[in-house]
Amino acid sequence: MKFWQSLAFLEMDQLLDIAKASDELGYHGLTLSDHLFYPRDHITQYPYSADGAPIWKPESHWPDVWVSIAAMAAVTRDIRFTTNVYIPGVRDVFTVAKAVSTAAVLSKDRVAMGIGAGWSKNEFNATGQDFHVRGKRLDEMIPALRELWSPGWNEFHGDHIDFDALTMEPTPAKPVPIYVGGDSPAALSRAARLADGWIGIGYKPADAEERIGQLKQRLADEGRDDDDFEIILALYALPSVDLYGRFADLGVTGITWSPWMLANLDDPRFASPLQARLAACEDFATDIIAKLQ
């Protein structure tokens, strides 16, 4: 089992410290999430809350994921990075390809890209992208990005993405894994057809088992039962060796968790919130990671 620590909503001045500690403590990877801005008036509803409102505050920080990953890669050695998730569809394909490939090269191929179709029509409108064809465009972006990350001359001709022969450097030494996020039927089918893995949000254990079953059926339909396919998700349950072992048996390859977020910042043993969060990261590594690796 691989353990990914989610850094969404972490204060930016603690990002590098948590990254360095996670690397030293044996976490497999770190994840970052993506939004361009917070509109005063949302055109579309957030799909993962009961009332359709975002679960974060307008003042929450959403640092650029690839700049952040490059910075963390510079102060770490082994830990990997992925997005959970990045919305490539609000950008043009060349901007996405350049940012990801640069981060991959700087990190010495420790980068994967978790992607989603996106839900915020405000962001698509602001960047001039068509919200209504975002799924079809994303289906084309995946193979187009793989072309752009390959050395030499490459071209792609689709209904939504089209370019003649060109070369874009630098290119990664290894393929950048692409994990598709989302749990709609379209998202699960996209993951099974086009991706190297699926990266989910947080689920109660019973709901997680249901999603895994749906995903496995789609993989079977695509003839990919035996592929080396990553299944990464978070569980809304207290961490335990038995819980994660059970989900490993179900085919889950990675767990996302945020020990730093559960730290007791008022604990008098710690001189600062950062120290409390580092201690929480260490406790999880000792109690869970070390026993499952």
Order of alpha helices (4+ residues) and beta strands (2+ residues): beta-alpha-beta-alpha-beta-alpha-beta-alpha-alpha-beta-beta-beta-alpha-beta-alpha-beta-alpha-beta-alpha
